[in-house]
Every structure is written in structure tokens, then in C-alpha cells.
Amino acid sequence: MKLEYQKEELQKLGRTKITLPEELSPKLAYLVGVLRDGSISQSSTKEGIKEYVAWCSKSKEYLETVISPPIVQIFGVKPRIVHDRSKFQIRTSIHSIVQFFKRIFEHPGGKQTSWKTPQVILQAGREIKSAYIRGFFDAEGSVLKLMEHYPWQSMYPIRIWSSWISPDICVPLEEMKCMLEEFGIKSEVKSVKASSERTKLPIFCLKISQPKDKLKFVEEIGSLHPSKIERLTFLKHMISN
């Protein structure tokens, strides 16, 4: 899918020469989804205030083997990995890359509680939507961890979490619910907590509960996160048997 934007204008921002993509590829869509466990933020430096894009994970290996390679391939730069409290981050402060994600994918920066699904994702085909959902799941999704101890695991839902500015509806998860329906996957979105300690805003959960829908999720969406691949594969095996 061709991206319509002023590529030359963005490439001139900042002093670092980089490559900006002309196409919305599945790899780029995945990075946009994974940014749900990340941020577009500001930090104070000796040179002044700088913005940066960061992808976060507790697994340094996941960032090194899954997230870093497409960033290098798409933008032609190797971002640094830093340790931030309980997580690792892949971070870049190259101004043109920061502005690319802010403008093309409608991420204003700051807290994610008002980030909707980017219009370019909603208007894209199945392959792009699948990659975006896969990234969102790898960032904010869950499958029961103690697989070998709970033989009834096939009863547990696949979950994807998000907070939102309204207590009544979670726009990004409702949009994901609609996208999943395009793959024949039924889900439901419910408020699960009054607020989170970090954002002080409601927490919502998208749940995929029916065995046939969970199987479709594994086959049509899947994961690139090593631990989640293992859990989804185990879940598929339990449902199929």
C-alpha cells in the first residue's frame, strides 16, 4: 500500500540521513502495532528537549531479534537498546523518524490513551491489518502462562488490553474488534478495571473466547514474540485435540 506524504520534506528534518518508506509494508504495520507497548515522548538533553520513539519489552532478545531488524531494514539506522526501570527499550531520537510516526500514523505523542487506530491501517488490506493486530497483541496481549499445569487451558480466552480516555468505550479495541471480524474472528470488549495506577484511566479488555475463533486468531494473526508463539501453539494443540 503506497503512503501518501511529503517524503522529501520529512527526510530533510534533522541532521541524520535516513531512508523513509514509500510503502506501508506488513513489517512497518507490525512496528506500528507494537508501539502500543512503547511511546513517542520527550527527554531533556544537553542540547535541549528531544523527542524520541521507543518500543518497549521485558525481553531484550525480542527487541534485538524481532523489532530491531525491520527498523534497520526500513529506515537504514540501527537504534540503541536501553534499560528503563523494569523494561528494555529500542529508542531513536532521529527527528524525521519521530515525525514520520507522528504524522503518518496519527500519534500525537505523550500518553497513548487517545491513540486511535491509524486511518492508513483501517484503509489497508488484510495482510496489513493482520500485521498490525499481531503487533498490538505482541505488545498488549496475553495467553495463560502456566500451560503445562492447567490442562483445561483451552477454555481461557485470548486477551488484548488497552486503557482509554472514556469510561464507556475503548475506541482502539472496538476498531480492532471490527478488523478481527474481517477475518471471521468474533470478540467482545469490556471494561475490566475502573482505572490503572499509571494512567488513572479505565482499563478495557478485548476477549476472544470461542475455540473456533481462537484457532482462527492463531492461524490468521499469530505472533512474532517467542513466548507468545509458544503459548498460542500450545493453545492450538489443546483445542485441536
N, C-alpha and C positions, 0 to 999 in steps of 0.2 A: 504494500500500500504506500503510495507516494505521499510524502509530507509536504504540505504547502506552507512555506515560511521563508523569511528572508535569510537564507543560509549565509551569504557573504557578510551581511550586517552582523550576525552573531559571531562569526569567526573572527571578526576584527576586534571584538571585545577582549580586553586584557592583553598581556604580552606573550602568552604561551601559544605557540602554533599547534593547533589540533585539527582533527577531522570531525566534521559533523555529518550525520547520516542524511540521505535523501529519502530513504525508505523506512517505514515502520515495520521492522522485522520481528519475528517471534522472540528473538533474543532480547531486543530492545523492549518489547512489551513485557517480557518476564522481569526485566530490571525495574520497570515502572511498577509492576505488582509488588515486587519485593521491597520497594521503597516504603511500603506500609509499615515495615519494621525498620524505620530509618527517619531521616529528617532533611529538610532544607533549612538551615539555621545560620546564625551569625556568631562569630567569635572575635574577641579583641586580640590584636597582634601588635607588634612593634610598628608596623606600617599603618595601623588603624583597624577599623572594623572590616572583616572579610566574611563573605557568605561561603557556605560550603554545602555540598550534597553528601550525605552519609548513608550507607547501607549497614545495618547492624545485625549481629547474631552472636549467640553464645559460643558458636563453633567457629574457631579461626580457620579450620580446614575447609569448611563450607565456603567461607568468604574467599579463600585462596583458590579453590578448585572450581567453584561454580560461578561466583559473582565477578571475580577479577578478570578472567579470560574474556568474557564478552565486552567488558569496559575497554580493555586493551584493543580488542578487535574493532569495536565500533568507533571509538574516539581517538585511538592511537596514542594513548597515555597509560602508564601503569600507576594506579592510585596507591597511596600508602595505607597500611593497616595499623590502626592504633588501638590501644586498650583503654576503654572508657568505663570505669566502675565494674559492673558485672558482665559487660559485653565487650566484644570486639567491633570495630568499625572499619569499613573501607570508606575513605574520605577523599574528596577532591575539592579544592577551592578555586579551580580554574573558572574564571568568570563566565566564559562562553558556555561551558557545560552547565553551570548553575542556571544561567538564564535560559538555556535550551529546555531544561526540565520544568522550569517555572512557566515559560511561555507556551511551549507545545503541549504540555500535559497539565496545564492549569493548576499548578501547585504554587500557591502564593507564598509559601514559606511559613515558618513558625509551626504551631501545633497542627496536627492532622485532622482535628475534629471538624473541620469544614471542607476537607478534601473530598470532592465527588469523584466518580469515575470519569476520566478524561473523555471528552467528546470523540477524539480520534479513535479511542478504544471502542466506544459504543457503536461507532460507524464502521468498524472494521469487520472482516470476515471471521469465520470460526477459528482458524488457526491462530490469529492474533488474540482473540478473546480467550481461547484455551490457554495460551502462554501467559496472559495477564492474570487469569484466575489462578493458574499454577503458582505464579509468583506471590500472589496475595495469600494463598494457602500456605506456601512455604514460610511466609513471614508471620502470619497470624492464625494459622490453622492448627488443629490438634487431632490426634488419634490416641486412644488409650495406650499408655506406655507399657504396663505390666502384662504384655501379651501372653507369655507362656504360663502365667499364674491364673489367668481367667479364661477358661475355655468357652465361656459364653460371650466373649468379646464381640462376636458378630452382631450382638444386639445393640452395641453402643453406636451413637451417631458420629459422623464426621462433622467437625465444628470449625467455623471460621468466626473470629471475633473482631469487633470494632467498637469504638466509642463515637458519640455524635453529639452535636450541639443541641439537639431536641430530645426531650424525654419520650416522645411519642413515635418517632420513626427514625430509622437509620438509613439515610439515603444510599451510601455506598453498598451496603448489604442488600438493600431492596433492588438496586441496579444489578448486583451480582446474581440475585435470585432470578431476575428476568433473563440474564445471559445464560445461566445454567439451564433454563427451560428450553433454550435453543438446542441444547444437547440432549434433551429429553430427560433431564435430571430435575426432580422435584425437591424443593427445600422449603423451610419456613424460617422466618426471622422473628425473634422475640427479645424483649428487654430482659436481661438476666440479673443486673445489679443496678441499684439506684445511682451509684456513682463510683468512679475509681479514685483511689487516693492520689494518683498522679495528676489526672486531668480535672477531677471534681465533676465529671460529666457522666451520663448514663453509659453503661456497657451493654452492647447487643451481641447476639449470637445467631449466626445462620447455621441451621442444623439440617443434615441430610440423614434421614433415619431409615428409610426403607431399603432392604437388601438390594433390590434391583437398581435403585438409584445410587447406592454406594458403589456397586460394581461398575456402573456407567462412569461415575466420577473417577475411579481408579483407571479405567480404560481410556476415557476421553480427555481427562485433565491430568491426573497423576501428580508427580512431584520430581524435583531435582535435588531435594535435600536428603542426604544419605539416610538419616534416622527415620524420616517420614516415608521414604521409599520402602524401607524395611517393614514399617508398620502397615502401610497400605497393602503391600504384597501379602503379609500375614493375614490381614483382614479379608482380602480377596480369597485366599486359600480356605479360610474358615467358612465363608459364605458359600463358596462353590462346592464345598464338601459337606 
